[in-house]
């Protein structure tokens, strides 16, 4: 089992509905595995801080964790 498969399996076990992301090549394995399972579903944003904000608001409204999936890089260190 690959790491991305294990992560998706654990998120399915925790009944995660959505994840918020800015798609990048480095997370392709995770995205493919999540799409094949049908859960969690992706919600794409234009900017990483926007996706972080969506995850925060989702967690407050639904009273459950808001999951953000990003890659490393200069945008990841800007307060998201």
N, C-alpha and C positions, 0 to 999 in steps of 0.2 A: 504494500500500500504506500502510495506517495504521500508526502506531507500535505499537499493541497487536498487530497482525498480525505485524509484524516481530519483536517480542519473543517471541511464541509460536513463530514459525518457528525462531528461534535456539535456543529451549529444546528444541524437538523435534529439531533437528540435534544438540544435545548429549545427547540421550536422557534428559532429565529425566523421572522418573516422577511425582512429586508436587510440589505446592507447598502451603504452610501459610499460612492467611490468617484474617483476621476480615473477612468480606465487608462492603463499603461501596459506595455508589453510584458513587464515583469510579473504581473498578476494574472497572466493568461491562463495558467493551469488552474488557479482557484476559480476564475470566472467560468471556464469550461465545465469544471466539475459541479459548480453550483447550478449552472444552466441545465446540465444533464439530469440533476436531481429534481430540478424545479423549485428548489428552496435552498437557501434564501434567495429572494429575487433582488436584482440590482436596481438601484436608482442612481443614475449618473449625474454628476454636476460638472460645471465648467471649471471651477476653482476648488482647490482643496479646502480652504476655509469655509466655502459654501457647503461642501459636503459635511464638514464637521458640524456646522451650524444645523444642518438638516438632521444629523444624528442626535444632536443635543435636544432639539425641539421634539423629535419623535419620541425620545426617551421620556421627556416630561409629559407629553400628551398621553402616550400609551402606558406609562409607568412600567416600562420594561427597557432593557438595555438597547441603546442605539449603536449599531455596529458601523464603523468606518473602515474601509480597506484602502490603503495607499501603498505607494512604493517610497523608497528612500529618495532623497534629493533635496534641492534647495527649498522647494515648496513645503516640505514636511517640517521644516523648522520655523515656520512663520506663525506659530500660535494657533494651529488648528487642532 
